[in-house]
């Protein structure tokens, strides 16, 4: 029975056991690759899932503006391409997939389909299907796209590779999920443990020790089989939770391991959730994680989220798209954020416009530049 209980407790979570019983052995963490990030992070962890969705949806909703030199363009083929990148996606859907992939893997790839030298369509490629091909000088010379058992070589000019900073890799970016990997594993392992408690609520970790009479120190096969059957029928399962265990003479229950209260699961899960939120740049308050008092109220936390996480990410992607697509549509083109179109920044932008409107010593065009816009033609 001791061996059976040991084997059962060793299976702590689908993400891999966190710690062996009684601390023996070393922690085993989930693999650090795109598949593990997608499965164990985004698909199984509610905190990481919500953080990625919040960032991707918010960033995709930011209106963009195009500048030709210092002047704002009202309508342009480049804006039309981003608004409808291909026949099966809208601009918002395309950008949401792009931002989500960047947050999950640290890398995002966009393929351009050109006809007669003009970019007609854009497609966001799955990061796990793209491989960088280094050239003789070590810098990327092209990309390989693998899907359906086939590999396609893509010229470097036809692919935009957006990546987050990685201090130890020249070609691939660092995923926020990798930085938060241990917190994700802890959070998932604790959820798995709680589920196991529900499934086996009245069978705590421990061992039944038999102290028989002299000459009968061990249970007979019949006694062992009967005891095992009674434990399974009367003690195991959530519907038997809290039922008292009646022991025959000579049997003594010895608890093994720590209880959930002793391990302080709630506090541990909330601490892991805060680490995950911090890695993504989402204030824990916005994710419903208790115990965070960094911001005075929800409005300030939301403003910090937009200012420190969403807008820098959008501007990073805009800069990449401008440098990649701009030359094919004309000289001096630059995509940027239309901050006045972001509802979360409306109060802040309103105060800025009021101050500029009261400044009678500067011209209209100078006010536009001060507010982050180009000169209107």
N, C-alpha and C positions, 0 to 999 in steps of 0.2 A: 504494500500500500504506500509506503514511503516513496518508492521509486515511481509509482503512478502519479502521486501528487507532485513530485518534483517535475516530471515530464509535462504535466498540465500547466504548471505555473511558469514554465520556461517560455511558453507561447504567449507573449504579452501583447503583441500588436501586429497588424498586417505590415506595418512599416519596419518590422524588425524589433526584437526584444531590446528594451532600453538597458536594463541591468539584470544580471542573473540573480537568482534567489540568494539572499544573504550576502550580496555584494561580490560573489565569486565570479571571476571573469571580467572582461572589459566591455564597455558600451559598444553596441553595433548600430551604426547610423545608416540611414537610407542612402543609396547611391547618389552621386552628384552628377546627373546627366539630365538631358531634356525630358526623357521619359519619366524619370523619377520626380522631377519638378512638376510635371503635368499631373501625374497620378497622385503622389503623396502630398504635394503642396496644393495645387489648384483644385483638383477633383475631390480630394478627401478632407482638406482642412478648411473649415468655414471661414476662419479669419483671413487666411491668404486668399481664398476665393473672393471674399467681399472686398479686400484691399485692391486686388487686381481689377475687379469689375468697376469699383469706384474710380480708379485712376483712368482706365480705358474709356469709360463712358463720359467722364468729365472732360478728358482731353479731346475726344472726338466731337464733343459739342461746342468746342471753342470756335467761333467764327474767324475766318482768316481773311487777310487783306493783302493785295499785291501792289508792290511799288515798282514803277518804272523810273529808275533813278531816284529823284526826290519826290516824284508825283505819284499819287494814288490812282490806280487803274480801276474804273468802275466795272468794266467787263473785259475779259481776256480769255483766249483759248486755254491758257494754263489753268485758270480758275475753273473753267468748264470741265477740263480733264479731271481735276481733283474732285469736283462735285459729282462726276459720273465716270469713275476710273475704268469700268468695264461693263459689259452688258448684264452681268448678274449681280452687281453690287452698287449700292449708293455710296456716296462719299463718306457718310457717317459710318456705315458698316465696314468699309475698307479701312478707315482710320482706326476704328475700334479694334479690329483684328491686328493691325500693325502695332498699336500701343500695348495691347494685351500680350502679344508675342514677345515684345521687347521686355516687358516686366517679368514674364515667366522665364524666359531663357537668357535674357541679357543681350539678345541679338534679334534683329528684324531685317528681312530681305524683301525688296520690291523689284519685280521684273518689269521692264518696259518692253512693250510690243510696238515696233516701229514699222511704218509703211512709207517707202520713199523718203526715208530719213526723218520723218516726223513721228513723234510718239503719239500713238493712238489709244493705247490701253495700258493700265497698270494693274499688277497682280501682287498681292501679299503672299509670300511663300512661307510654308512651315519651316521653322528653324531646324528641326531635326532632319529635314530632307536635303539641306544645303550644306555643302562642304567647300571650304576655301581651298583654292589651288594656288600655292605660292609660286612665284616666278623665280628666275635665276638670282634676282637681287633680294629675295626673301619677302617682297611685298606681293599682295594678291595679284595674280594675272588673270584669273577667271574663277568660275564657280562650277560645281557639279551638283545637279539636282537629281536625286534618286527617288523614284516612286514606281510602284507596280513592278518591281524587279528590273527596271530599266534606269540607266543613267544618261543624263543629257548635259553636255558641256555648254555653259552659258558664258559669253564674253563678259569681261569685267565691266565694259561700258554699258551693258544692258541690265546690270544689277546694282541696286543701291543697298549697301550694307550699313545699317545703323546698329551701333553697339554701345553698351554702357562700359565705362572704364573698368579695365581689368589690369591689375598691377603685374601680373605674372603671365600674360598671354598676349602675343602680338596680333593675333588674328580674330579672336573671339572675345565677346564681352562677358562681364560677370553678372549673373542673375541675382536679384535681391533674394530669391529663394535659397540660393547657395549660402549667402551670408546669414540667413535666418534658418538654415537647415536644421541645426540642433534644436532650435525652439519649435520648429514644425514637428520634428520627431517626438519631442517631449509632449506636445499638445496632442498628437495623434495617439501616442502610447497611453496617455492618461484617459483619453476617450475610449480606447479599447479595453482598458482595465475596468472602467465603469460599466461598460457593456458586459464584460465577463461577470462582474458582481451581480448584475441583474439576471443573467442566465444561470448563475450558480450562487444565488444570494445566501442560501443557508448552508453552504459547504465551505467554510473558511479554510484558510491554509493551516495545515497542521497534521498531526499524526495521532492515531489511536495506539496507545501502548498497552499491551496485555501483560498483566502480572498474575499469572496463574499459580496454582498450588505447586509445591515441590514435586517434581516429576512430570508436571504438565505445564512447562513454561511457554509452550507455543500452542497456537490455535490449530485444531485439526482442520483438514480440508473442508469438511462439512460446515464447521463453525465459521471458517473464513468466507466461504461462499454465501452463507446466510447473512453474515454481517455486511458483506459487499452489496448484496441485493437490497437489504433494508436501508442502507445509506442512499442508494440510487433511487429507491422508490419513495422514501419518506423524507429525505433531507435535500436532495438536489432539485434545483429549479426555482424560478422566481415565485411560483405559487406556494412554495413551502418556506418562503422567507420568514425568519423569526421563529420557526417551530423548534421547540426544545428537543435536545438529543437525549434519549434515554439509553444509558449504557448498562450492559450486563456486569455482573461481578467480575472484578479483575481487570476491567477496561478503564483506562484513564486517557482523557483528551489533553494533548499538549499543543497549544497554539504555536505556530511558526510564522515568522515574518511580521511586518508592520501592518496595522490596520489603515484604511484610507484616512481616518482622522489623524493618526500619527504621521502619515505622509503628507497631510495638509494638501489634498489634491486641488481644492478650489483655488487656494492661493498660488499653487504651482502652475495651474492652467492659466490663470490670469496673468502671471508673470511671463509665461511663454507667449501668450497672445500679445502682450505689450511689446515683446522683442520682435515679433513678426510685423506688427504695425510700424514699429520704428524703422525696420529695414526697408519698408516700402515708402516711408515718409507720410504715413497717414496717422493723424492724431488718434490715439486709442479711444478717445471720447466719441469720435464719429463712428467707430465700430462697435460701440456698446460695451467696451471692456471697462469694468469697474476699477476704481482705485486710482484713476488718473486725474491729477489736479493741476496739470501744467497750465491749462488755459482757464481764464475766469468764467467763460461761458461757451456754449456751443457755437455761437456766431464767430467768436474769435478763433476757435479751433478750425472752423470751416474756412475762414479767411486765410489762416496759415497754410491749410492744405492747398488752396488754390495758388497762393503766392509762392510757396516754397517747393511744391511738388508738381502741380499740374502745368502751370505756365512755363517753368523752365523746361519741362519735358516737351511741350508743344513747340517752343522756340527752337529746341534742339532738332526736332524733326523738320521744322520749317527750314532751318538753315541747310540741312542735308538735302531736302527736296529742291531748294533753290539752286544750290551749287550743282546738282545733278541734272535737273530738267531745264533750269533757266536758260543756259546758252542755246538750247535748241528752239526756244521761243522768242529770243531777242536778247539784246544786251542790257545789262543793268537791272534785271528782274530780281525781286526779293519778296518772298512770302514772310508775313509776320502775323502776330496776334491782333485781332480787333478787340481790345480790352473793353471798349464800351458795350460790346455785345454780350459780355459775360455777366449774367444776373448776379452772381455771388459777389461781384466787385462793384455793383451799382452804387452803393453808398459811398465807397471810397472814391470812385470816379466822379460822382456828383460833387463831392467836396473839392476835388482838384479843379473841375470845370468852374466852380464858383470862384475859386481863388484867381484863376486865369482871367475870368470875365471881369473881375474887379481891377485887374492890372491894366490900366489905360495907357501905360507908357510903352507897351509892346504891340506889334502889329498882329493882324489875324493869322498870317502865316507863321509868325513866331510862336503864337499860342498853340497852333496845331503841332509844331515841332516839339514844344514843351510837353504837350499831352501825349507824345509818342506817335504822331502821325506825320505824313509827308505833306508837301505843299499841294493843295487842291488845284487842279487845272481849270 
